[in-house]
Amino acid sequence: MLRIVAGILPAYDGIARLMGAAPHESVALQITAASAGILLLAGFWTPIAGALLAVSDIALALSGTADPRSSILLATIGAAIAVLGPGAWSIDALLFGRKRLDI
C-alpha cells in the first residue's frame, strides 16, 4: 500500500504538468519524480526509485512550490521505501527473491 500511494501521486503530478498545466517547477524535476513514481508502482528498482523520489521531492520543496507539505511528505515516504525495500509483491521480489533480516 505504501508503494502504491507513493507511486500514484508523483506519476499523476508529472503527467498533469506535461499535459499542459502551467509548470511552476522545473520540468526535469517533475519528469524525475514521475519516473520514480512509475518505478515504485511497478516495484522495480525500489531502493533506487525511493531515493530518487526523496531527492527530487526535496528539490521541488526547496524550489518554492505552492504547497511544499506534499513534497516533504512524498520525500519522507520515498526515503522510507528506499530503506524498507520492495516487499513481497513486486518485480524486485520476483527477480531477486525476497530479502529477510532476522534480528
Backbone as CSV, one residue per row, in Angstrom:
resi,resn,N_x,N_y,N_z,CA_x,CA_y,CA_z,C_x,C_y,C_z
1,MET,0.819,-1.188,0.000,0.000,0.000,0.000,0.870,1.261,0.000
2,LEU,1.945,1.235,0.750,2.816,2.404,0.826,3.437,2.702,-0.535
3,ARG,3.854,1.660,-1.227,4.443,1.831,-2.551,3.429,2.364,-3.551
4,ILE,2.184,1.945,-3.447,1.136,2.406,-4.367,0.850,3.887,-4.143
5,VAL,0.707,4.288,-2.893,0.422,5.695,-2.586,1.592,6.579,-3.021
6,ALA,2.809,6.133,-2.744,3.979,6.923,-3.102,4.218,6.947,-4.602
7,GLY,3.652,6.010,-5.332,3.846,5.979,-6.775,2.801,6.735,-7.555
8,ILE,1.565,6.727,-7.086,0.475,7.352,-7.839,0.612,8.877,-7.855
9,LEU,0.876,9.487,-6.719,0.894,10.950,-6.642,1.953,11.604,-7.526
10,PRO,3.221,11.201,-7.470,4.186,11.859,-8.355,3.962,11.526,-9.826
11,ALA,3.496,10.320,-10.123,3.216,9.975,-11.517,2.083,10.838,-12.064
12,TYR,1.026,11.010,-11.287,-0.094,11.844,-11.718,0.317,13.308,-11.872
13,ASP,1.067,13.823,-10.897,1.508,15.220,-10.966,2.412,15.465,-12.178
14,GLY,3.313,14.558,-12.429,4.221,14.715,-13.567,3.497,14.656,-14.896
15,ILE,2.547,13.738,-15.031,1.790,13.638,-16.273,0.893,14.850,-16.457
16,ALA,0.272,15.329,-15.380,-0.587,16.508,-15.474,0.223,17.745,-15.866
17,ARG,1.427,17.875,-15.339,2.266,19.022,-15.703,2.680,18.962,-17.162
18,LEU,2.973,17.764,-17.665,3.399,17.633,-19.051,2.245,17.759,-20.042
19,MET,1.015,17.553,-19.583,-0.136,17.613,-20.485,-0.629,19.044,-20.717
20,GLY,-0.032,20.028,-20.108,-0.412,21.379,-20.439,-0.636,22.326,-19.293
21,ALA,-0.595,21.862,-18.085,-0.729,22.792,-16.967,0.522,23.661,-16.911
22,ALA,0.354,24.890,-16.510,1.494,25.801,-16.436,2.472,25.314,-15.372
23,PRO,3.690,24.982,-15.755,4.634,24.430,-14.773,5.170,25.505,-13.840
24,HIS,5.047,25.246,-12.567,5.630,26.121,-11.551,7.021,25.628,-11.190
25,GLU,7.257,24.362,-11.409,8.526,23.762,-11.049,9.299,23.410,-12.305
26,SER,10.484,22.949,-12.116,11.317,22.501,-13.217,10.708,21.255,-13.854
27,VAL,10.699,21.226,-15.178,10.144,20.075,-15.887,10.997,18.837,-15.642
28,ALA,12.308,19.020,-15.538,13.198,17.886,-15.288,12.922,17.251,-13.932
29,LEU,12.658,18.074,-12.920,12.339,17.524,-11.598,11.009,16.782,-11.620
30,GLN,10.026,17.315,-12.357,8.728,16.640,-12.461,8.858,15.311,-13.196
31,ILE,9.652,15.276,-14.267,9.855,14.023,-15.003,10.589,13.013,-14.132
32,THR,11.570,13.468,-13.366,12.299,12.576,-12.465,11.377,12.003,-11.398
33,ALA,10.551,12.845,-10.802,9.613,12.369,-9.782,8.569,11.432,-10.386
34,ALA,8.088,11.750,-11.590,7.091,10.893,-12.239,7.681,9.530,-12.601
35,SER,8.908,9.508,-13.101,9.515,8.220,-13.433,9.804,7.399,-12.177
36,ALA,10.197,8.054,-11.086,10.385,7.336,-9.824,9.056,6.784,-9.325
37,GLY,7.977,7.542,-9.487,6.655,7.060,-9.091,6.216,5.851,-9.897
38,ILE,6.490,5.860,-11.188,6.125,4.712,-12.033,6.938,3.488,-11.650
39,LEU,8.230,3.679,-11.371,9.055,2.557,-10.918,8.572,2.013,-9.578
40,LEU,8.139,2.881,-8.696,7.614,2.416,-7.407,6.310,1.652,-7.586
41,LEU,5.456,2.115,-8.494,4.207,1.379,-8.749,4.482,-0.027,-9.244
42,ALA,5.479,-0.154,-10.097,5.807,-1.467,-10.637,6.590,-2.320,-9.638
43,GLY,7.225,-1.676,-8.674,8.052,-2.420,-7.729,9.386,-2.801,-8.332
44,PHE,9.883,-1.979,-9.238,11.134,-2.260,-9.936,12.174,-1.248,-9.507
45,TRP,13.352,-1.694,-9.128,14.431,-0.855,-8.610,13.924,-0.012,-7.452
46,THR,13.277,-0.635,-6.534,12.595,0.064,-5.446,13.527,0.934,-4.594
47,PRO,14.669,0.458,-4.131,15.523,1.351,-3.330,16.024,2.560,-4.119
48,ILE,16.342,2.351,-5.390,16.821,3.452,-6.227,15.687,4.425,-6.499
49,ALA,14.506,3.911,-6.813,13.356,4.769,-7.102,12.923,5.546,-5.859
50,GLY,12.975,4.932,-4.691,12.629,5.635,-3.458,13.597,6.755,-3.156
51,ALA,14.880,6.498,-3.341,15.875,7.543,-3.115,15.737,8.663,-4.142
52,LEU,15.453,8.300,-5.386,15.245,9.300,-6.430,14.022,10.161,-6.148
53,LEU,12.970,9.536,-5.659,11.772,10.281,-5.283,12.058,11.227,-4.121
54,ALA,12.817,10.761,-3.149,13.149,11.607,-1.998,13.962,12.823,-2.425
55,VAL,14.965,12.620,-3.257,15.826,13.725,-3.685,15.053,14.708,-4.565
56,SER,14.264,14.197,-5.502,13.536,15.105,-6.401,12.454,15.878,-5.657
57,ASP,11.783,15.264,-4.691,10.746,15.993,-3.963,11.328,16.998,-2.971
58,ILE,12.492,16.717,-2.419,13.160,17.723,-1.589,13.552,18.920,-2.456
59,ALA,14.053,18.648,-3.664,14.409,19.745,-4.570,13.171,20.543,-4.971
60,LEU,12.041,19.843,-5.189,10.797,20.545,-5.514,10.315,21.391,-4.340
61,ALA,10.480,20.891,-3.135,10.054,21.648,-1.962,10.929,22.881,-1.757
62,LEU,12.215,22.754,-2.031,13.126,23.880,-1.852,13.050,24.900,-2.986
63,SER,12.451,24.495,-4.110,12.383,25.410,-5.254,11.256,26.419,-5.129
64,GLY,10.428,26.309,-4.105,9.384,27.300,-3.880,8.053,26.935,-4.488
65,THR,7.630,25.707,-4.330,6.336,25.301,-4.860,5.215,25.916,-4.036
66,ALA,3.994,25.828,-4.563,2.838,26.396,-3.868,2.553,25.656,-2.565
67,ASP,2.728,24.326,-2.562,2.437,23.537,-1.366,3.608,22.598,-1.082
68,PRO,4.595,23.025,-0.294,5.744,22.162,-0.036,5.435,21.004,0.902
69,ARG,4.274,21.039,1.587,3.961,19.953,2.527,3.839,18.608,1.817
70,SER,3.207,18.586,0.650,3.058,17.317,-0.068,4.403,16.820,-0.574
71,SER,5.277,17.741,-0.991,6.607,17.328,-1.446,7.426,16.762,-0.298
72,ILE,7.333,17.377,0.867,8.073,16.876,2.028,7.536,15.511,2.455
73,LEU,6.220,15.348,2.415,5.623,14.059,2.766,6.045,12.968,1.787
74,LEU,6.014,13.259,0.484,6.424,12.267,-0.503,7.915,11.962,-0.410
75,ALA,8.724,12.955,-0.080,10.153,12.710,0.101,10.399,11.780,1.286
76,THR,9.648,11.970,2.358,9.786,11.107,3.532,9.343,9.687,3.224
77,ILE,8.241,9.546,2.510,7.770,8.214,2.132,8.756,7.547,1.182
78,GLY,9.317,8.315,0.250,10.316,7.754,-0.664,11.550,7.263,0.063
79,ALA,12.007,8.019,1.046,13.165,7.590,1.832,12.844,6.336,2.649
80,ALA,11.631,6.273,3.195,11.234,5.085,3.966,11.161,3.849,3.068
81,ILE,10.645,4.012,1.875,10.568,2.873,0.950,11.962,2.446,0.511
82,ALA,12.856,3.402,0.317,14.225,3.057,-0.068,14.906,2.220,1.010
83,VAL,14.601,2.501,2.269,15.208,1.755,3.370,14.505,0.411,3.587
84,LEU,13.172,0.397,3.475,12.410,-0.824,3.741,12.548,-1.873,2.651
85,GLY,12.635,-1.452,1.407,12.756,-2.389,0.302,11.433,-2.624,-0.396
86,PRO,11.424,-3.505,-1.382,10.273,-3.634,-2.262,9.071,-4.358,-1.703
87,GLY,9.237,-5.292,-0.831,8.105,-6.070,-0.349,7.920,-7.345,-1.155
88,ALA,6.957,-8.136,-0.769,6.768,-9.456,-1.372,6.127,-9.396,-2.753
89,TRP,5.257,-8.433,-2.990,4.537,-8.349,-4.256,5.147,-7.273,-5.135
90,SER,6.303,-7.555,-5.685,6.978,-6.591,-6.541,7.793,-7.335,-7.586
91,ILE,8.203,-6.601,-8.598,9.055,-7.191,-9.627,10.420,-7.521,-9.040
92,ASP,10.905,-6.671,-8.142,12.193,-6.932,-7.495,12.176,-8.258,-6.733
93,ALA,11.085,-8.543,-6.040,10.997,-9.804,-5.286,10.944,-10.993,-6.230
94,LEU,10.294,-10.839,-7.377,10.249,-11.930,-8.346,11.607,-12.165,-8.998
95,LEU,12.319,-11.095,-9.305,13.608,-11.232,-9.976,14.731,-11.661,-9.042
96,PHE,14.789,-11.064,-7.867,15.940,-11.270,-6.990,15.625,-12.044,-5.726
97,GLY,14.363,-12.364,-5.488,13.987,-13.067,-4.277,13.724,-12.103,-3.133
98,ARG,12.934,-12.544,-2.207,12.585,-11.699,-1.066,13.712,-11.687,-0.068
99,LYS,14.094,-10.523,0.362,15.163,-10.377,1.350,14.545,-10.271,2.742
100,ARG,15.089,-11.049,3.670,14.597,-11.008,5.064,15.780,-10.793,5.973
101,LEU,15.571,-9.981,6.959,16.561,-9.769,8.003,16.050,-10.392,9.286
102,ASP,16.779,-11.364,9.798,16.412,-11.974,11.069,17.169,-11.260,12.179
103,ILE,16.404,-10.689,13.075,17.019,-9.936,14.169,17.000,-10.757,15.437
